Amino acid sequence: MSGTTTAASALRRRATGAGANRWVVLVVLCASLLLVAVDATVLHVAVPAVTEDLRPGAMELLWIVDAYPLVCASLLILFGTLGDRVGRRRVLLLGYTLFGLASGLAALADNGAVLIAARALLGVGGAMIMPATLSILRQVFPERRERALAIGIWSAVAAVGAAVGPLLGGFLLEHFWWGSVFLVNIPLMLVSLPVGRLLLPESKGDGSGPWDLLGALMAAGGLFAVVLGVKRLGGAETAGSVWTVLPLLAGGALLAAFVRRQRRRTHPLVDLHMFARPAFSTSVGCIVLAMLALVGLQLIAAQYLQLVLGLSPLETGLRLLPLTFAAMGAGLAGARMLRRFGPRRMVSAGFCLTAAAVVLLTAMGGHDNWPLLLAGFVLLGFGLETTLFGAYESMLSDAPPDRAGGAAAIGETSYQLGAGIGIALLGSVMNAAYAPGLSGVPGVPASATAAASHSLGEAYEVAAQLGGPAGVALRHAARHSFVHGLHVTLLVSAGLLLLGAVMALRLPRVMSCEAGTEQPVPAVPAPAAPAGKGPAPDLPSPRGATAPRIDELKV
């Protein structure tokens, strides 16, 4: 059996065209991920410089920041399924080109409108790159054991990108103008395009039936509206605001119509039958819950470190680095853990470990306790990466091979939606727990209390304007209320994580390709070699002989 399995694995690797170069292909794909991950966060530190130079209005500034993630999230399904139809490498290379051109346009923008358009084009390029890279990774590593290792490396690179973005942006702003945070993309694109064209294999789905353009546009419009509404909720908009309710209702209606259309079509854009598979649907739910519970905490933790403990932005970034390093370690160890423990125990344990870290962090108070923060952030990063690694790998390994782009897009969309909902939900919990603590502060008028209840930063500004004993009392009350709200938010997040641990019990107990379980490739008769001409050439493997799937991770 071992000889058969080894021969089957070698045959599959030759059939994919990866051969000895598959690890070089992984490097190219990881460079693509690094580029997109860095660009998602690099602008955050440049916002003050952009504001000073371009003088955008409040709404323009909001769209400068949000245009990239909004457009990227809404187009993932469109370009993921298009790659299945016309070729994943083709879509990826087009995404590289558009990303480079949009980066140049953003760097040279002289007003807010041009910068918004450039950021939107960057989102289009990112939506082309993300699902295509995952699909190609699935093809290049058809054997699940090797693919799990590739996913771990991929995940570690994603963690690096999330941390490098603000640090790289801060370094460039110290030496150059704000446009340099975009220009750094262009050299990477100039290298990735020819290397990708030379090394990356082309792959498609089965190509049966016409591509559902109308369905793709319905999915894009629905996702754009839903993500916009969720972001407005997370940005302190009231739940009853017309500009919050309308996008949510319109997006929900479009997505409902999209689902109904896909169920009726002979050749659907997204195979909804994938959700009938317990491993696939459970993994998607785990991704949403993990991001829902965690992403909002990252923003709140940054506020705690800067506004409560008084750390500088650079010191805050350094305090959060252990989380990134722990996530990298979990990504590199993920393949081994998945083989040893299986998806069910790995994802459930990751949820429990992350919940334990969140509960540990409830011991944070008004004074710096760096050993506690170090331990909490290390456990948080390792647990989160373990959860997402196992969930992504299980989801994409359970999806049909010819739906690789669509499955990758669903995973990415779940990640983005979970993150957006998490910011809105945990932000609302935080505000509900924070605001009551500011009522009845001696010497503080009601108007000042109302303004201070929006956020801790605004409370500090109001306290500075009041001055005297009233200002000191307001500042102290706001600080205390923020810490109390942080504790409540952490406990709510821990509850969501434990719910995820229970949900993960529906995942498979073991990897399907562990020793003795991998299906051998059916024997293919080889033509006899002519006398004296050496062995017969290798034959491609039969259709459907390849094994499971892939993943990606954004810590």
Residue pairs with C-beta under 8 A, 6 or more apart in sequence:
1 516
1 520
4 520
5 518
5 520
7 521
8 518
8 520
8 521
8 545
9 143
11 521
11 538
11 541
11 545
12 142
12 143
12 521
12 541
12 545
12 546
12 547
13 19
13 22
13 142
13 143
14 538
14 540
14 541
15 142
15 540
15 541
15 545
15 546
16 22
16 139
16 140
16 142
16 201
16 546
17 201
18 25
18 139
18 140
18 141
18 201
21 199
22 140
22 141
22 146
24 199
25 136
25 140
25 199
25 200
25 201
26 137
26 140
26 141
26 150
26 153
26 154
28 192
28 195
28 196
28 199
28 200
29 133
29 136
29 137
29 154
29 200
30 153
30 154
30 157
31 188
31 191
31 192
32 92
32 96
32 129
32 133
32 192
32 196
33 130
33 133
33 154
33 157
33 158
33 161
33 552
34 157
34 158
34 160
34 161
34 164
35 99
35 129
35 161
35 185
35 188
35 189
35 192
36 99
36 126
36 129
36 130
36 161
37 157
37 158
37 160
37 161
37 162
37 165
37 554
38 161
38 164
38 165
38 168
39 68
39 103
39 122
39 126
39 165
39 182
39 185
40 68
40 69
40 126
40 161
40 162
40 165
40 554
41 161
41 162
41 165
41 166
41 169
42 165
42 166
42 168
42 169
42 181
42 184
43 50
43 64
43 65
43 68
43 119
43 169
43 181
44 65
44 165
44 166
44 169
45 166
45 169
45 170
45 173
45 313
46 169
46 173
46 178
46 181
47 61
47 64
47 65
49 173
49 177
49 178
50 56
50 61
50 64
50 115
50 178
51 61
53 177
53 178
54 109
54 110
54 111
54 112
54 115
55 112
56 64
56 112
56 115
57 112
60 112
60 113
60 116
61 112
62 235
63 112
63 116
63 119
64 112
64 115
64 116
64 119
66 231
67 116
67 119
67 120
67 123
68 119
68 120
68 122
68 123
68 126
69 123
69 227
69 416
70 123
70 224
70 227
70 228
70 231
71 119
71 120
71 122
71 123
71 124
71 127
71 224
72 122
72 123
72 124
72 126
72 127
72 130
72 416
73 127
73 223
73 224
73 227
73 412
73 413
73 416
73 417
73 420
74 127
74 220
74 221
74 223
74 224
74 227
75 123
75 124
75 127
75 128
75 220
76 127
76 130
76 131
76 223
76 409
76 412
76 413
76 416
77 216
77 219
77 220
77 223
77 269
77 270
77 406
77 409
77 410
77 413
78 127
78 216
78 217
78 219
78 220
79 91
79 95
79 127
79 128
79 131
79 132
79 405
79 409
80 131
80 132
80 135
80 405
80 406
80 407
80 408
80 409
80 410
80 412
81 211
81 212
81 216
81 269
81 270
81 405
81 406
81 409
82 91
82 211
82 216
82 405
83 90
83 91
83 92
83 128
83 131
83 132
83 135
83 405
84 135
84 204
84 205
84 402
84 403
84 404
84 405
84 406
85 204
85 205
85 207
85 211
86 204
87 202
87 203
87 204
88 131
88 132
88 135
88 136
88 139
88 202
88 203
88 204
88 404
88 405
89 132
89 136
89 196
89 200
89 201
89 202
89 203
90 202
91 128
91 132
92 128
92 129
92 132
92 133
92 136
92 196
92 200
93 193
93 196
93 197
93 200
94 128
95 124
95 125
95 126
95 127
95 128
95 129
95 132
96 125
96 129
96 189
96 192
96 193
96 196
97 125
97 189
97 193
98 121
98 124
98 125
98 128
99 122
99 125
99 126
99 129
99 185
99 189
100 185
100 186
100 189
100 190
100 193
101 121
102 118
102 119
102 121
102 122
102 124
102 125
103 118
103 122
103 182
103 183
103 185
103 186
103 189
104 182
104 183
104 186
105 114
105 117
105 118
105 121
106 115
106 118
106 119
106 122
106 179
106 182
107 179
107 180
107 182
107 183
108 179
109 115
109 118
109 179
118 182
130 408
130 409
130 412
130 552
131 405
131 406
131 408
131 409
131 412
132 405
133 552
134 396
134 404
134 405
134 408
134 411
134 412
134 550
134 551
134 552
135 203
135 404
135 405
135 408
135 550
136 200
136 201
136 203
137 147
137 150
137 151
137 154
137 550
138 147
138 396
138 401
138 404
138 408
138 549
138 550
139 201
139 203
139 404
139 546
140 150
140 201
141 147
141 150
141 550
142 546
142 547
143 513
143 518
143 547
144 397
144 511
144 512
144 513
144 518
144 547
144 548
144 549
145 335
145 339
145 511
145 513
147 393
147 397
147 547
147 548
147 549
147 550
148 334
148 335
148 338
148 339
148 393
148 511
149 335
150 550
151 331
151 334
151 335
151 389
151 392
151 393
151 550
151 551
151 552
151 553
152 331
152 332
152 333
152 334
152 335
152 389
153 331
153 332
154 331
154 551
154 552
154 553
155 327
155 330
155 331
155 334
155 385
155 388
155 389
155 551
155 552
155 553
156 327
156 328
156 329
156 331
156 332
158 331
158 552
158 553
158 554
158 555
159 324
159 327
159 328
159 331
159 381
159 385
159 553
159 555
160 324
160 328
162 324
162 554
162 555
163 317
163 320
163 321
163 324
166 313
166 317
167 317
168 181
168 184
169 181
170 313
170 314
170 317
172 180
172 181
172 184
173 180
173 181
203 404
205 402
205 403
205 404
205 405
206 402
208 267
209 265
209 266
209 267
210 267
211 269
212 261
212 262
212 265
212 267
212 268
212 269
214 261
215 258
215 261
215 262
215 265
215 268
215 269
215 270
216 269
218 254
218 255
218 257
218 258
218 261
219 254
219 255
219 258
219 269
219 270
221 251
221 254
222 250
222 251
222 252
222 253
222 254
222 255
222 257
222 258
223 251
223 255
223 413
223 417
224 251
225 247
225 248
225 250
225 251
225 254
226 247
226 248
226 251
226 252
226 255
226 417
227 251
227 416
227 417
227 420
228 247
228 251
229 244
229 245
229 246
229 247
229 248
229 251
230 248
230 417
230 420
230 421
230 423
230 424
231 420
231 423
231 424
232 241
232 243
232 244
232 247
233 239
233 244
233 424
233 427
233 428
234 296
234 420
234 423
234 424
234 427
236 427
236 431
236 454
236 455
237 243
237 244
238 244
239 245
259 272
262 268
262 269
262 270
262 272
263 272
269 406
270 403
270 406
270 410
271 400
271 403
271 406
274 280
274 281
274 398
274 399
274 400
274 403
274 407
274 410
275 281
275 284
277 398
277 399
278 506
278 507
279 343
279 394
279 395
279 397
279 398
279 506
279 507
279 508
280 394
280 395
280 398
280 399
280 407
282 394
282 503
282 504
282 506
282 507
283 343
283 347
283 391
283 392
283 394
283 395
283 398
283 507
284 391
284 395
284 410
284 411
284 414
285 500
285 503
286 347
286 351
286 387
286 391
286 500
286 503
286 504
286 507
287 388
287 391
287 392
287 395
287 411
287 414
287 415
287 418
288 414
288 417
288 418
288 421
289 418
289 496
289 497
289 499
289 500
289 503
290 351
290 354
290 384
290 387
290 388
290 391
290 418
290 497
290 500
291 414
291 415
291 418
291 419
291 422
292 418
292 419
292 421
292 422
292 425
292 496
293 354
293 358
293 422
293 426
293 493
293 494
293 496
293 497
293 500
294 354
294 380
294 384
294 422
294 493
295 418
295 419
295 422
295 423
296 422
296 423
296 424
296 425
296 426
296 427
296 430
296 489
296 493
297 358
297 426
297 489
297 490
297 493
298 320
299 423
299 427
300 426
300 430
300 486
300 489
301 320
302 316
302 320
303 455
303 456
303 457
303 482
304 364
304 482
304 483
304 486
305 311
305 315
305 316
305 319
305 320
306 312
306 313
306 316
307 456
307 457
307 460
307 479
307 482
308 366
308 456
308 479
308 482
308 483
309 367
309 368
311 319
319 370
319 373
319 377
320 377
322 374
322 377
322 378
322 381
323 377
323 378
323 380
323 381
323 555
324 381
324 555
325 378
325 381
326 377
326 378
326 379
326 380
326 381
326 382
326 385
327 381
327 382
327 384
327 385
327 553
327 555
328 385
329 382
330 381
330 382
330 383
330 384
330 385
330 386
330 389
331 385
331 389
331 553
334 385
334 386
334 389
334 390
334 393
337 346
337 386
337 390
338 346
338 389
338 390
338 393
338 511
339 511
339 514
341 349
342 508
342 509
342 510
342 511
343 390
343 391
343 393
343 394
343 504
343 507
343 508
343 509
343 510
343 511
344 504
344 505
344 506
344 507
344 508
344 509
345 509
346 386
346 389
346 390
347 386
347 387
347 390
347 391
347 394
347 500
347 504
347 507
348 501
348 502
348 504
348 505
348 507
349 386
349 501
350 383
350 384
350 385
350 386
350 387
350 388
350 389
350 390
351 383
351 387
351 497
351 498
351 500
351 501
351 504
352 383
352 497
352 498
352 501
353 379
353 382
353 383
353 386
354 379
354 380
354 383
354 384
354 387
354 497
355 383
355 494
355 497
355 498
355 501
356 379
356 383
357 376
357 377
357 379
357 380
357 383
358 376
358 380
358 490
358 491
358 493
358 494
358 497
359 490
359 491
359 494
360 372
360 375
360 376
360 379
361 372
361 373
361 376
361 380
361 490
362 487
362 490
362 491
363 369
363 372
364 372
364 373
364 376
364 483
364 486
364 487
365 483
366 479
366 480
366 483
381 555
384 555
385 553
385 555
387 500
387 504
388 551
388 553
388 555
389 551
389 553
390 504
390 507
391 504
391 507
392 411
392 550
392 551
392 552
392 553
393 549
393 550
393 551
394 507
394 508
395 407
395 410
395 411
395 549
395 551
396 404
396 407
396 408
396 411
396 548
396 549
396 550
396 551
397 512
397 547
397 548
397 549
397 550
398 548
398 549
399 406
399 407
399 549
400 407
401 544
401 546
401 549
404 549
404 550
407 549
408 550
408 552
411 551
411 552
412 552
415 554
419 554
426 489
426 492
426 493
429 485
429 488
429 489
429 492
430 485
430 486
430 488
430 489
431 453
431 454
431 485
432 485
433 481
433 484
433 485
433 488
433 489
434 453
434 456
434 481
434 482
434 484
434 485
435 453
435 481
436 481
437 477
437 478
437 480
437 481
437 484
437 485
438 444
438 449
438 452
438 453
438 459
438 474
438 477
438 478
438 481
439 449
441 449
441 470
441 473
441 474
441 477
442 469
442 470
442 473
443 466
443 468
443 469
443 470
443 473
444 452
444 466
444 470
444 473
444 474
448 462
448 465
448 466
448 474
449 474
451 458
451 462
452 458
452 459
452 462
452 463
452 474
452 478
453 459
456 478
456 479
456 482
459 474
459 475
459 478
460 475
460 478
462 474
463 471
463 472
463 474
463 475
463 478
464 471
465 471
466 474
510 517
511 517
512 518
512 547
512 548
513 547
513 548
518 547
519 547
521 541
521 542
521 545
522 542
522 545
524 539
524 541
524 542
526 536
526 539
527 536
527 537
528 536
529 535
529 536
